[in-house]
Amino acid sequence: MRNLLIFLLILGGIWWVRRALKRPRRGPGRDPRLNEPERVLACAHCGVHVPESEGVRDESGFYCCEGHRRLGNDGRGE
């Protein structure tokens, strides 16, 4: 009975350590921007809303893809 209790305590300790290691770390070493939502902008050509990191930008506006950037603004605006 004593050996079973020790075995269960060891298993519980292993489970707790693995769970603690998988938890995301917060603190000065982490990039705070990872928790911020990303802006979603409308394509100046077709109006589709795209995350800013996936789109293409030039001096005339924001576009959902390179093809729409080449076609240009059709008057919908940003």
VENGI-V925045 format. One record per residue. NEAR is the number of other ideal C-beta (glycine too) atoms within 8 Angstrom. Layout:
BEGIN
near=NEAR
near=NEAR
END
This chain:
BEGIN
near=4
near=5
near=6
near=7
near=8
near=8
near=8
near=8
near=8
near=8
near=8
near=8
near=8
near=8
near=8
near=8
near=8
near=8
near=8
near=7
near=6
near=5
near=6
near=4
near=6
near=4
near=5
near=3
near=4
near=9
near=4
near=6
near=5
near=6
near=4
near=6
near=3
near=7
near=6
near=7
near=10
near=10
near=16
near=14
near=13
near=8
near=7
near=7
near=7
near=11
near=8
near=10
near=5
near=6
near=13
near=10
near=6
near=7
near=2
near=6
near=9
near=11
near=14
near=11
near=9
near=7
near=6
near=13
near=11
near=6
near=7
near=8
near=9
near=8
near=4
near=10
near=6
near=6
END
